[in-house]
């Protein structure tokens, strides 16, 4: 009989924690999980799921306008009901919370609705109870933070923005990452006068430069007001809203300000500091290939470890961790190369593999194939929205090392392309694939002419 109450105790019932708990339990391990807030973590409650639902809602604004060119006339101007969207979203999330609870119950995992604190290498305190475990997994995710400036108490964080009592007719978002770009598009699409303020020259740092520039232009065409090279100096509450002063000297009056400046590991009060768990410079937990911290019985995965902050990554890490500790150990460490991702701004971004800039750093010579065009749909809709598609090819091997798209449903399309990039297929393989006509997707297998080479003198 084991000397511990559980084989695995999981702190945090987000995507990674729940997957780890269920998968470990399926091997016969005795598992408990503690969560003090909501089942499903950031993604289900204040991240991917509600954001995508709001993004869908925002697309209808353009869809109603586009319909006219196809012969549809609406009897009256459509009206948007913020409260209905918000409350329907709440109902859907409650449904998902229940599903997560059932998954844990059916897997035989004990769920404790409380915040756990690590006492030592093999025990935690939770809901007034001291529990021992052979291994403890920390999967508490991140928490949004707001920069320090006068009036920052008036700024919302990304956990709060989904449940506003009233729709903000004038909306400002601070930041240049996924969340900032997505919410600027969402509120613009829902009908707000939307502003994005970012201290850098261009948002979405780390993405392909051409993708960033193309997205900037398309968002601006849709009416998003972009303020680059600026930051918030102060926010002042006035009778008619919030007076926002920028470091550029510009003053804007809005109804709501969202600070989308990133998330930090949600480690406060967990007790890890008393064990001397090693952190990196950013405050993330350091782990090895087995997801062990500097205290081998304490494990960690997901957003707290500083890797790609994506739900599918946390799920994959959970499976990998369980294989190491409760199954057949994998042959090597988890491979983080060629992870596809999407940004649900308007239009969407889908990307997998290397940017053009990263490919130049890695390979002696590359070929770039790119096209941008007005999608067939918009020949009748009247919309001026354009689509960008781009392939990056290692010239020596002909392998496609990057694929990028800005356009409608880019995430859906890039998921399939990601399989090809992950498999190491060549440009010749793409060229030999017969396209589906008429679709925008066929452009990925019909681009034949090299748009540019690097180094340029090899052209």
C-alpha positions in Angstrom: 0.0 0.0 0.0 1.4 3.4 -1.0 2.5 5.7 1.8 0.7 8.6 0.1 -3.0 9.5 -0.2 -2.7 10.0 -3.9 -0.2 9.1 -6.7 -0.8 12.5 -8.3 -2.3 15.7 -6.9 -3.0 18.4 -9.6 -3.3 22.0 -8.7 -5.4 23.8 -11.4 -8.3 22.4 -13.4 -7.5 24.1 -16.7 -7.0 22.3 -20.0 -3.6 20.9 -19.0 -4.5 20.0 -15.5 -7.7 18.2 -16.4 -6.1 16.3 -19.2 -3.2 15.2 -17.0 -5.5 14.2 -14.2 -7.8 12.1 -16.5 -5.0 10.5 -18.4 -3.0 9.6 -15.3 -6.2 8.1 -13.7 -6.7 6.0 -16.8 -3.4 4.3 -16.1 -4.7 3.3 -12.6 -3.1 6.2 -10.7 -5.0 7.6 -7.8 -5.6 11.3 -8.7 -7.1 14.4 -7.1 -7.4 17.8 -8.5 -8.0 21.2 -6.8 -9.5 24.3 -8.5 -10.6 27.4 -6.7 -12.2 29.3 -9.6 -13.7 27.6 -12.6 -13.3 24.3 -14.4 -11.7 24.5 -17.8 -9.3 27.3 -16.9 -8.5 30.4 -18.9 -9.4 28.9 -22.3 -13.0 27.9 -21.5 -13.9 30.7 -19.2 -12.0 33.9 -20.1 -10.0 33.0 -23.1 -10.3 31.0 -26.4 -14.0 29.9 -26.1 -15.7 33.2 -25.2 -13.3 35.2 -27.4 -14.2 33.0 -30.4 -17.9 33.3 -29.7 -17.5 37.1 -29.6 -15.5 37.0 -32.8 -18.3 35.1 -34.5 -20.7 37.8 -33.3 -18.5 40.6 -34.6 -18.4 39.0 -38.1 -22.1 39.5 -38.6 -21.6 43.2 -38.9 -19.8 42.7 -42.2 -22.0 39.7 -43.2 -25.1 41.9 -43.2 -23.4 44.4 -45.4 -22.0 41.8 -47.8 -25.4 40.1 -48.2 -26.8 43.0 -50.3 -24.5 42.3 -53.2 -26.0 38.7 -53.3 -29.5 39.9 -53.5 -30.5 40.0 -49.9 -32.3 43.1 -48.5 -32.9 43.4 -44.8 -36.3 44.9 -43.9 -34.7 47.1 -41.3 -31.2 47.9 -40.0 -30.0 45.1 -37.8 -29.5 45.9 -34.1 -26.9 44.4 -31.7 -27.9 43.3 -28.2 -24.8 43.1 -26.0 -26.7 41.7 -23.1 -28.0 38.8 -25.2 -24.6 37.9 -26.5 -23.0 38.2 -23.0 -25.7 36.1 -21.3 -25.8 33.4 -24.0 -22.0 33.1 -23.6 -22.4 32.7 -19.9 -24.9 29.9 -20.5 -22.5 28.1 -22.9 -19.6 28.3 -20.5 -21.7 26.9 -17.6 -22.5 24.0 -19.9 -18.8 23.4 -20.6 -17.9 23.7 -16.9 -20.4 20.9 -16.3 -18.8 18.8 -19.0 -15.4 19.2 -17.4 -16.8 18.1 -14.1 -18.3 15.0 -15.6 -15.1 14.1 -17.3 -13.2 14.2 -14.0 -16.0 12.3 -12.2 -16.1 9.6 -14.9 -12.3 9.2 -14.8 -12.5 8.6 -11.0 -10.6 11.8 -10.2 -11.5 13.5 -6.9 -12.3 17.2 -7.5 -11.7 19.6 -4.6 -13.2 23.1 -5.1 -10.5 25.1 -3.3 -7.1 26.7 -3.7 -4.3 24.3 -2.8 -1.0 25.3 -1.1 2.1 23.2 -1.4 3.5 22.4 2.1 6.5 20.3 1.2 7.7 18.0 -1.6 4.8 15.5 -1.0 2.0 17.3 0.7 -0.5 20.1 0.1 -3.1 21.9 2.2 -6.5 22.3 0.6 -9.9 23.2 2.0 -8.5 22.8 5.5 -7.2 19.3 4.8 -3.6 18.1 4.5 -3.2 15.7 1.7 -0.1 13.7 0.7 0.9 12.7 -2.9 3.8 11.0 -4.5 3.8 13.7 -7.2 2.3 17.2 -7.2 1.5 18.9 -10.6 1.3 22.7 -10.8 -0.9 23.7 -13.7 -2.5 26.9 -12.5 -1.9 28.9 -15.7 -1.5 32.7 -15.9 -3.2 35.8 -14.7 -3.5 39.1 -16.5 -1.7 42.2 -15.2 -2.1 45.9 -15.7 0.8 48.3 -16.1 1.4 50.9 -13.4 0.2 54.4 -14.5 -2.1 57.0 -12.9 -5.7 55.8 -13.2 -4.8 52.2 -14.0 -7.6 51.1 -11.6 -10.0 52.2 -14.4 -8.6 49.7 -16.9 -10.2 46.3 -17.4 -8.1 43.1 -17.7 -8.9 40.3 -20.2 -10.7 38.3 -17.5 -13.2 41.2 -17.0 -13.9 42.4 -20.5 -16.4 39.6 -21.4 -19.0 40.5 -18.8 -19.4 44.3 -19.0 -22.8 45.5 -17.9 -23.1 47.9 -20.9 -21.6 47.8 -24.3 -18.8 50.4 -24.7 -19.6 52.5 -27.7 -16.0 53.9 -27.5 -13.4 51.2 -26.7 -9.6 51.3 -26.3 -7.3 48.4 -25.9 -3.7 48.7 -24.8 -1.2 46.1 -26.1 0.2 44.5 -29.2 -0.3 40.8 -28.7 -3.0 38.2 -29.6 -5.5 39.5 -27.1 -5.1 43.2 -27.9 -5.4 42.7 -31.7 -8.3 40.3 -31.4 -10.4 42.6 -29.0 -9.7 45.7 -31.1 -11.3 43.8 -34.1 -14.1 42.3 -32.0 -15.4 45.5 -30.5 -14.9 47.3 -33.9 -17.0 44.6 -35.5 -19.7 44.8 -32.8 -20.1 48.5 -33.6 -17.8 50.4 -31.2 -15.3 53.1 -32.1 -12.3 51.0 -31.4 -8.7 52.2 -30.7 -5.6 50.1 -30.3 -2.6 51.7 -28.5 0.8 49.9 -28.7 4.2 51.2 -27.7 6.0 49.4 -30.6 6.1 50.3 -34.2 3.9 47.4 -35.2 1.8 44.8 -33.3 2.2 41.0 -33.2 5.9 40.9 -32.5 7.4 37.5 -33.5 5.0 36.9 -36.4 6.0 37.2 -40.1 6.7 40.9 -40.9 4.6 40.8 -44.1 1.7 39.2 -42.2 1.9 41.9 -39.5 1.9 44.7 -42.1 -0.9 43.2 -44.1 -3.0 42.7 -41.0 -2.4 46.3 -39.9 -3.7 47.6 -43.3 -6.7 45.3 -43.3 -7.7 46.3 -39.8 -7.3 49.9 -40.5 -9.5 49.5 -43.6 -12.2 48.1 -41.3 -12.1 51.1 -39.1 -9.8 50.2 -36.2 -7.9 53.3 -35.0 -4.3 52.2 -34.6 -1.9 54.3 -32.4 1.6 52.9 -32.7 4.7 54.2 -30.8 2.5 55.3 -27.9 1.5 54.2 -24.4 -1.0 55.2 -21.9 0.3 58.0 -19.7 -2.9 58.3 -17.5 -6.6 57.6 -17.3 -8.9 60.0 -15.7 -12.6 59.4 -14.9 -14.8 62.2 -16.2 -18.6 62.6 -16.3 -18.8 61.4 -19.9 -16.4 58.5 -19.7 -12.7 57.9 -19.4 -10.2 60.5 -20.5 -7.1 58.7 -21.7 -3.9 60.6 -22.2 -1.2 59.0 -24.4 2.5 59.5 -24.2 2.3 60.9 -27.8 0.2 63.8 -26.3 -3.0 62.6 -27.9 -6.1 62.6 -25.7 -9.0 60.2 -26.2 -12.3 59.9 -24.5 -13.7 56.3 -24.3 -16.2 54.3 -22.4 -13.8 51.3 -21.5 -10.1 50.6 -21.6 -8.8 47.1 -21.8 -5.2 46.4 -20.7 -4.1 43.4 -22.8 -0.5 43.6 -21.9 0.1 39.9 -21.1 -0.3 37.4 -18.4 2.0 36.2 -15.6 2.2 32.8 -13.9 -0.5 32.6 -11.2 1.8 31.4 -8.5 0.9 33.7 -5.6 0.1 31.8 -2.4 1.0 28.4 -3.8 3.9 27.9 -1.4 6.5 27.1 -4.0 8.8 29.8 -2.8 9.3 28.0 0.5 10.5 24.9 -1.4 13.0 27.0 -3.4 11.4 25.9 -6.7 13.6 27.5 -9.4 12.1 30.1 -11.6 13.5 31.8 -14.7 13.9 35.6 -15.2 10.3 36.0 -16.3 9.0 34.3 -13.1 8.1 31.1 -14.9 8.7 27.6 -13.4 11.8 25.9 -14.8 11.2 22.3 -15.8 13.1 19.5 -17.5 12.0 17.2 -20.3 10.0 15.2 -17.8 8.2 18.3 -16.6 10.0 18.1 -13.2 10.9 21.2 -11.4 14.1 21.6 -9.3 12.2 19.5 -6.7 11.6 16.3 -8.7 8.3 15.3 -7.0 6.9 18.7 -8.0 5.9 18.9 -11.7 4.6 21.8 -13.8 3.2 22.3 -17.3 1.2 24.8 -19.3 1.4 28.6 -19.1 3.3 28.5 -15.8 6.4 27.1 -17.6 6.8 29.9 -20.1 6.3 27.9 -23.3 3.8 28.7 -26.1 0.7 29.9 -24.2 -1.7 27.8 -26.2 -4.4 25.3 -25.0 -3.3 22.6 -27.4 0.3 22.9 -26.2 -0.9 22.4 -22.6 -2.9 19.3 -23.6 0.1 17.9 -25.5 2.4 18.5 -22.5 -0.1 16.8 -20.2 -0.1 13.7 -22.4 3.7 13.8 -22.6 4.1 14.2 -18.8 1.8 11.3 -18.1 3.7 9.1 -20.5 6.9 9.9 -18.7 5.6 9.2 -15.2 2.7 6.7 -15.6 3.2 5.0 -18.9 5.8 4.2 -21.6 8.3 7.1 -21.6 8.5 8.9 -24.9 11.7 8.5 -26.9 12.6 12.1 -26.7 11.5 15.5 -25.3 8.3 17.2 -26.5 8.8 18.8 -29.9 7.7 22.4 -30.0 8.5 23.0 -33.7 5.9 23.8 -36.2 3.0 24.5 -33.8 0.2 26.1 -35.7 -1.6 29.0 -34.3 -4.3 31.5 -35.2 -5.2 35.1 -34.3 -8.9 35.8 -34.4 -8.6 39.4 -35.5 -10.6 40.5 -38.6 -9.5 39.2 -41.0 -8.0 36.1 -39.2 -4.4 35.1 -39.2 -3.3 31.5 -39.5 0.4 30.5 -39.3 2.6 27.5 -38.9 6.4 27.1 -39.1 9.0 29.8 -39.6 8.4 33.4 -40.5 10.4 34.7 -43.5 12.7 36.5 -41.1 13.3 33.4 -39.0 13.9 31.3 -42.1 16.6 33.7 -43.3 18.3 33.2 -39.9 18.2 29.4 -40.1 18.8 28.6 -43.8 21.5 29.6 -46.3 18.9 30.4 -48.9 15.1 30.5 -49.1 12.4 31.0 -51.7 9.2 32.9 -50.9 6.0 32.3 -52.7 3.2 34.8 -51.9 -0.1 36.1 -53.2 -2.7 38.5 -52.1 -6.0 38.8 -53.7 -9.6 39.9 -53.3 -11.5 36.6 -52.5 -14.2 35.5 -54.9 -16.9 36.2 -52.3 -16.1 39.9 -52.4 -16.5 40.3 -56.1 -20.2 40.6 -55.4 -20.2 41.7 -51.7 -18.5 44.9 -52.5 -16.0 44.5 -49.7 -12.4 45.6 -50.3 -11.0 43.0 -47.9 -8.0 41.1 -49.3 -6.4 37.8 -48.4 -2.7 37.0 -48.1 -1.1 33.6 -48.5 2.6 32.8 -48.2 4.9 29.8 -48.3 8.5 29.8 -47.1 10.8 27.2 -48.7 14.3 26.0 -47.8 16.0 26.3 -51.2 18.4 23.5 -50.6 15.9 20.8 -49.6 12.7 22.3 -51.2 11.0 21.6 -47.8 8.2 24.0 -47.0 9.3 25.5 -43.6 6.6 28.1 -43.1 3.0 28.8 -44.2 1.0 31.9 -43.4 -2.4 33.3 -44.2 -4.4 36.4 -43.4 -8.0 36.1 -44.4 -11.4 34.6 -43.6 -11.2 31.3 -41.7 -7.4 31.3 -41.8 -7.2 29.2 -38.7 -9.4 26.5 -40.2 -7.4 26.4 -43.3 -3.9 26.5 -41.8 -4.8 23.5 -39.5 -4.6 21.2 -42.6 -1.5 22.9 -44.0 0.1 22.4 -40.6 0.1 18.6 -41.2 2.0 19.0 -44.4 4.6 21.4 -42.8 4.9 19.1 -39.8 5.5 16.1 -42.1 8.3 18.0 -43.9 6.6 18.0 -47.3 8.3 19.8 -50.2 7.1 22.5 -52.5 7.0 19.8 -55.2 4.5 17.9 -53.0 2.4 21.1 -52.7 2.6 21.6 -56.5 1.6 18.0 -57.2 -1.6 18.4 -55.1 -4.7 19.1 -57.1 -6.5 22.1 -55.8 -10.2 22.4 -54.9 -11.9 24.9 -57.2 -13.2 27.5 -56.6 -11.7 28.1 -53.2 -9.2 30.4 -51.7 -7.4 27.4 -50.2 -6.3 26.2 -53.7 -3.9 29.1 -53.8 -1.6 27.2 -51.5 -1.1 24.5 -54.1 -1.1 26.7 -57.2 1.6 29.3 -56.3 4.3 28.5 -58.9 6.2 31.7 -59.4 8.9 32.7 -56.8 8.0 36.0 -55.3 11.5 36.6 -54.0 14.6 34.9 -52.9 17.0 35.4 -50.1 19.9 36.2 -50.4 18.6 38.5 -53.1 21.8 38.2 -55.2 20.9 34.5 -55.8 17.8 35.5 -57.8 
